[in-house]
Amino acid sequence: MSLATLRKNVCTNIDIGTALKEIAANPHIGDELAFDLLDGRHIECAVTDINDNAIRFDSVDCLGDDMTYGKVEKWLDRIDHLLPDELQRAIIDTERKHVINGKKMDRLERLFLPAASELFSGDNVLGDKGLYKQIDWYKDRRHRMRMDEHNGDSTAYWTSSQRSGSSTYFCNVNGNGSATNDSASYTWLSAPVCFRIRKS
């Protein structure tokens, strides 16, 4: 059994299964679930969006793994296998929309990156304007900022969005929470972890 810290009105150390049931039964934007991956690294995830069927969690900080854009998918798969069993069982597949080389496509993903249009308003979206709408949680620039576990500094991180009109540049977020883009071959960017669980 894995333990988790649930931050709602008060901070409670309980097992992950109980924490997930409590969140699923009565979710609030900003609730945080903190737990350890199987490799011992600590991760904190905040509830960023709730709809009729599911609750979305986004990691509050990056795990400090720098990577090229092409390695993000394998990295997410590796992180999925490091999640505690109770959380692995609770995560549901999420249909995610992408625009790759001008073509719109959908695919099911367990863990995913946020899209630029979920993080920014339409004026700041570099690649997938209109694909998603900005999540209210991310209207606060501080919520778009991520820390790097290596040294505690704010870090730049990948989104899932390809730069409009480019096949090699992808949108990312600067350490100060603003939108930018970088070559997919750059290795100094990290990635956040997003997932959804079913609402009870």
Beta strands, then each sheet from edge to edge (+ up, - down):
strand 1: 3-7
strand 2: 11-15
strand 3: 32-36
strand 4: 42-50
strand 5: 54-59
strand 6: 91-92
strand 7: 94-100
strand 8: 103-109
strand 9: 146-147
strand 10: 154-155
strand 11: 157-162
strand 12: 169-173
strand 13: 179-183
strand 14: 194-198
sheet 1: 2+ 1- 3+ 4- 5+ 14- 6+
sheet 2: 7+ 8-
sheet 3: 9+ 10-
sheet 4: 11+ 12- 13+
end
